[in-house]
Amino acid sequence: MKRESNETVENAKRESNSSSSAAAAATASGATNGVSASASTEINGQHQGPRSNDSKTSSSDSKTPRLQEQQQQHQQNGHHPPPPHSTSSQPSQSQSAASTSSPGENRGFKLTQAPTGSAIDTTSLNALQQKTTTPAHKKKEIYRYTGKDAFYGCAWSNKYMGDSFRIAVCTCVDDNERFDKNRISILEYDEYKNELIERCNFEHGFPATSMMMNPSKSLDSPEILATASNGLKIFKYDRTSQTATLEATMISKPYNMSAAIKDVSPYTCLDWLEVSPEYIATSCIDSTCSIWNIEYGVELNRVKCSIKTQLIAHEKSFATASEDGSVRLFDARNLEHSTILYDDPKRRPLNHIAWNKQEPYTIAILPHGSMEVLMIDIRRLQIRDPIAYNNHNAVINAMAWAPHSSIHHVTCGADSQALIWQTDRYPREEPILAYKATGEITNVKWSRTQSEWIAICFGNCVEVLRV
């Protein structure tokens, strides 16, 4: 009798615990709106509707005699009674809606759309929208990294890294005592911290006037960074150890052989031949252009241009923009001859040129001290109408083509604006998108592998903007 009374007391305790657990689960289910949307269950392919607390209590009471019989049977067989099974709480209608609705897809990226503009025609990459990991947050529209000194040089990595991306930036210290103490930072997006963080920092020397990473998208190939300053420097970045090493420094022999090596003129620009990534073209302030084989570290060919140049490469050709206002086209295999593509009627020096990668017969030209960008069609050797001459309120410092589109172009200037233009729209009175930074924007780069991201440099800040 004593044993039976003890068992009766234990059964009463278990029933009390079971009912209190079911009540607590029902209370928690009603208090957490939309939090446990991923825990919704399906029966026959349909979500079950919510149940009231009264129905749960009556269901639990109706099952109590059967549970007692099972417990007594297990006790007679010498087994411990199984724990009581409470009915699983079903999500409310608001929870089901939260589980099926997609997260916000606001792609304004802090670019304010022009009043008469339309949304940019961006080709999105499906792989970028499918997360390989599941961080607890979504990407921001703007990522900022702040350093100690002003930034100018900037280069995107061409490696496809899923949701992550990598940028190299170089400081530009305007100080006689520290002018040769500039440093390069390798920045990466950390998807778990949801921030742009520094992975590596190393000394570069003089400021980099131009920077590029090797065109290969394969993760198996090494990450090579080329910079132009007082020579062509080749760095290798190790992704595992997060360190960078200087592999080579290539300097052209001066035409005047009596000149000291320290008097070698600095390089103004470089570009990578994508179809032959072992070749890099450089331009120098002494008005020469050179073709380098970086695998062997040798200068293959050099040509004397009219005046100091800035160049761009495309397949087996490259073009130069000179201080005399001319744009010339060279064949990388034979530098003895060139074709004049454009002569500025005002004889303005030309600071920058940019080749449209999707429409290779279109080149954008930026005259010195100008608020307009010019387009030339090398098939007809005639200038197109200027894209803009009254939307930037100060001189334009840099520009870049969208790597995925033949009709989208970005410019940045001393008025702290980054403007995206749609070049097939007539008239071109306003940009389609505009972004206002907190300082003069000195450089802009458009990611080649992740075309929804644009990087800008202003002051001691680097911002990555989502288009």
Protein Blocks (a to p, Z undefined) as FASTA:
>chain_A
ZZmmmmmmmmmmmmmmmmmmmmmmmmmmmmmghklmmlpcceehiacddddfklmmmmmm
mmmmmmmmmmmmmmmnopacdddddddddddfklmmmmmpccdfbfklopacdfkbccdd
ddddfklmmcfbdcfbdcdfbdcdddfbdcfbdcddfbdehjaccddddddddbfklmmm
cccddddddfklopacdfbdcdebjadfbdcddfbfbfkbccddddddfbccdddddfkl
opacdfbdcddddfblmbcfklpccdfbdcddfklmmbccdddfkopacdddfknopafb
dcddfbdcddddehjbccdddfkopacdddfklmkbccdfbdcfklpacfbdcddfklmm
bccdddehiabdcdddfklopacddfbfclbgbdcfbdcddfkbckbccdddfkopacdd
dfkbccdfbcfbdcddfbdcfbdcddfklmmbccddehjbdcdddZZ
